[in-house]
Amino acid sequence: MNKWVVSVGVCLLWSAQAASAQEPGLAGRTDIVLQDGFEAADWYTAWGMSSAPMNTSIETDAPLRGSSHLRVAVAAGDNYGTSFGFNFADMGMAEPDEVYFRYAIRLGPTWTTEGGGGGKLPGFGGTYDTAGWGGRPSDGTNGWSSRGLFWQPETGRASGATRVGYYVYHADMTGTYGDNWYWAGGSIGAGGTLERGRWYQVECYVHNNTPGANDGVLRAWMDGDMVFERSDVRFRDVERLHVERVWFDIYYGGTWTAPADMVLDFDNAVIAWGYIGPVADAPPPPTDAGTGPTDGGGSPMDAAQADGGPAVDAGEGADIEGGCGCRVPRGKDRGSAGWLALAWAAMLGRRRGRDAACARRS
């Protein structure tokens, strides 16, 4: 894809969230696809939505940075937090084969895994409404995903401590549901756990595999320290499967449900072609950052199931592919800023129609 086209598209995205404060530490970077500090009332427009996704609100209690943050609520006896994403094609961009995604997370005061095994956190998806979630196994031709994972800690569950990692549907999986690949080290320690009431900065990276080869990469950083790396994943055997979306998915379960009303807080989300790093209050030195997707292929990752077994995904048929499975026709790249502006307006119109259709089908 032409870098100039990507840059114009990014400018359009930023104009949709003009009220959001920009991070000084990202100043001057040309590889930023999206940054959202959840400062604007209409923050969701930068993600391609015409209304706020379910169970979300903007709150002002002790954000990591700025004056507000995103809150996702999970009600007692329910599975759903929320599910939305930055769908590259729907935003008029070529689907990449590698991307970085950073966000800050804070467990709420009543957060616990006492209700069951665990659930899903933000990550990446290439499911194409076909496979790679909800008990639809990946076979290399139908879809994949590498969402974040939360799980019971080895000790201290009553304290709210929560183990984290990747929950991955990949072409070498052997079960019906995704595999748990846990993180460890840095600020989350050897047990790989988050504590209640503290902000953590998570950065995820995926590099799609060469079709049919086990050379895909997954990495994760916590507060700037690498806590996970694999370079042998096989997400796909066909060229047409890319990184379809950065997937902001919060789901409690499995077959279990939340034992109490709980919240998760998020702040300072960034999508970029190069490594982002923790929030900084000063511009970084110049760097050779990534340049974004091309029309060529890329590369992903694979792993063994960790102890404790796979995170059961049963009953997750509505574990939402774009809200209800509705999709928008993919955009096509054009070398014109004027076309991109029109495409942006048309996309929002299509999104409103999609939201209405989802409401009718829910």
N, C-alpha and C positions, 0 to 999 in steps of 0.2 A: 504494500500500500504506500502511496505517496506520503512522505512525512508531512508535507504542507497540508494535505487534506486532513490528516490526523490532527494537526495543530489547530486548524480552523474549527474542526468538530469539538476539540477540547475547549476552545474559547466559547463556543455556543453553550456547552455544558456549564461552564463557569458563569455565563451571563444568567443562566436559569437559577443560580444560587448566589446572586450578588451580595446578599446579606451575610453570607458565611465568611468568617474571618479567615484569611489565608495564613498559613504557617510561615513565619519568617525563615525557618530552616529549609523550606522548599523553594524559596525565592530563586528565580533564574533557571530553574530546571525545565527542560522542554519535553521530558518523558512522563509527565504527570497526566494521567487520563481523567482522574476524578479526585477531588479532595472535598470532604464534607465534615465540618465540625459540628453539624447539627445545630447551627445557630439560626437558620432561617425557618420561619413558620411553614414555608412550602419546600422544605428540604427534599422531599420525595421527588420533586420534578427533575432533579439532577440524576435520579436513578430511572427516569423514564416513566414515572407514574403520575396520574392526575389526581390522586388522593392518597392519604397516608395509609400504609398497610395495616392489617389488623393487629390489635394489641400493642400499638406503639404510641408513645407520647413524647413530647419534648419537655424536659425537666431542667431545673436550675440548681439543684443541690450538689455542690462541690464537684463540678465537672473537672476533667483532667486539664482542660485548657479552654479559654473563652468563657462564655456566660451560660452555656447550656449543653445538654447532652441528650442522647436518645435513650429512652427506657422501653424495654420489652417486658410485658407482663405475661405470666403463666398462671392461670387460675387453678385452685385446688380441684382435683378430679379431672383435669383436662390435660391434653398433650401439647396444645398449640400455644406457643409463642407467636412467631411470625415467619413469613417466607416471602422474600423479594430478592431481586438481583439486578445487577448491571449486565444486561444482555447485549453483547457487542454488536451483533447484526441488527438488532432492533434499534440501536443507537446510530446506525449508518456506518459502522466500522467493520473492517475485516476481522473475522474471528482469529485471535492469536493462538500460538502454540506455547507461549510462555508468558507469565505475568506475575507481578508481585501485588500483594494485598495486605495492608496494615490496618489494624483497628485497636482501640483500647477497650478493655472489658473490666467490669467490676461486678462481683457477686453481691446481690442484695442481702439485707440483714436476716431474712428467713430462708435463704437458699440452702437446699440440702439435696443429697442423692438418696435419702432414706426411702423415697418412693419406689425405687427399683434400680436397675443397672445404670442407666445414664441417658444420653440423648445427643442431639446434633447442635453444632455451632457453625458460624460462617466458614466458607471455603470456596471451592471451585466445582463447576459442573459442566459436563458435556453430554447431557442425558437425551436431548432432542425429543422429549416427551415419549421416549421408547424404553430405555433401560438405564440402570445405574442408580436406582433409588427404590424404596418401598418394596423390597423383595423381588425386584426385577434384575436378575444377575447380569453382569457384563460378560460378553463373549468375544470382545474385540471388534465387533461390527455394529453393535447396537447402542452403545453409550457407556458412560463412566462418570464417576464423581469422586471428589476428595474433600468432603466437608470436614469441619472441625468436629471433635468428639468431646463430650464430658462423660465421666464415669465415676464409679465409687472409688474412693482412695483405698489403699491397702490397709490403712489404719486411720482412726479419727473421723469417721463419717459423721458422727453426731455434731462435730464442730462446724460442719458445712464445708470442710475441705473437699475439693473436687479435682479429680484427676483429669488431665486433658491430653488430646492427641488428634490424630486424623482418623476419620471413619471412611474407608475407601472401597468403592466398587471398581474392580480392575479385571483385566482379561484373564489373569491367572487365579482368580478367586475360585474356591471349590465349594462354597456353600451358597445358600439362597440369599443371605444378607451380607453386608459389607464387613470388612476386616478392621479390627481395632489396632492402630499403630500408635503406641503411647510416646509422649515426649518426656524428657527428663533433663535436669541440669539448670544452671543459671539461677534466676530468681524463683523458679518453681522446685528446685532441689531434686534430689535423687528420686523422690516419689512422684515428681511431676504434677504437683497439686497447686491449685489456686486457693487463696483464703478469702473469706468474706470481707467486704468493706474496703478493699484495696484495689487501686487501678493497676492493671497489667497491660503492657503494650505487646500485642501479638503481630508478627509478620509471617505471612505464608507465601510460598513460591511453588509454582508448578512449571515444569518443562515437559511438554508432551513427547512421547516416544516416537522414534522412527517407526512407521507402521510395521508391525510384526516383530520388532526388536525389543529386548528388555533393557532399554537405555533411558527411560523416563526418569525424571528427577522430582522429588518432593523435599522441600526444606521448611523448617520453621524456626523462628527466633522469638525469644521472650525477653523483652526489655533490652534488646540488642545482642543477646547471647544466643548462639545457635543451640537449639534443644532437640533437633531432629534432622536427619538427612538420609535419604535413600536415592540411589541412582540406578536402580535395576527394575523399575516398574514398567509393566506393559498395560497401558490403558486401551490401546487400539491396534487393530490390524489393517485398518483402512484409512486412507488419506482424509476422507471427508469428516472425521471426528476431530474437532479442535477443542479449545477452551470456549465453550458457548457462553458462559456467564461466570461472573463473580457472584456467588450465591450466599445471601444473607439469610441463613436458615436457623431458626431456634425451635426445637421440637423436643419435648420431654417424653421419652419412650423410644421404641418398644411397646409392649403390651401393658406396661405400667403407666400410671399417671402421676401428676404432681401431688404430693401429700399435703400441700398448703399453698396459699397464695404467695407467689414469689416473683421477683423481678431480676432482670439482668440489665445493667447499664452499659452503653457503648458511646464512644467519643472518637473523634479524629480519624475517620476512615479515609484511606488513600488507596487508589489503584494506580500502578505505574509500571513502566517497562523496565525500570532498573530498581535496585535495592533502595528502600526508602529509609529505614532506620527509625529510631525512636524520635518523638517530638523534640525539636530543638528550637530555641528562641533566637538563633542567629543563622544567617545564610551559610551553607557549607562551602568549602573551597570548590573550584570547578572540578567536574568529573565527567568521564566518558560514559554517560548513562545509556540505557537501551534506546532503540529507535522505534520500537513497536512492531506490529505484525507485518509480514509480507504475505504473498500468495503461496509461499512454499510451505513445506512441512516442518515439523518441529520434533519434540521428544518428551515421555512421562515417567512412571515409577511403580514398584511392586513390593509386597512384603508378607511375612508370616504372621498368622494370627497370634496376638499376644495372649497372655494368661487371662483367664476370666471369660474367654469365648467371645464370639461376635456380639456386637450390640444388636439385640433382637429388634427387628424393624416391623414386626407383625402389626397389622391393623393400620398401616401407614399409607394406605392407598391415596389418601388426601394429603399426604406429606409433600407439600404443595409444589407442583411443577408450575411455576409462574402464577400461583394463586389457584387456578382450577384446571390447568392444562391447556388453556387457550393460548394461541400463539399469533404473532404478528408476522406478516411476510417480511423476509429479510431485505434490508436495503442493499443498494449497489453503490460502489465507490464512483465518485465523479470528481473531476479536477476543478470544481467551481465552488467558491464560497457562497454564491447566490443559491446554487442548487442545495447546498447543505442547509442553508437557512430555511428554504422551503421544505426540505426533508424533515428538519426538526419540527416545524409546525405540523406537517402531515403526520409525523410519528405521534405527537401528542394527541392529535385528533383520533388516530387509530387506537391509541392507548385508552382514550375515553370510551370508545366503542367496546374495546376489550374488557374494560372494567365493568361496563354495563352487562356484557355477556356473562362474565364471571358471576355477577350478582344474580343474574337470572338462573344460573346453573347451580348455585350454592344451596 
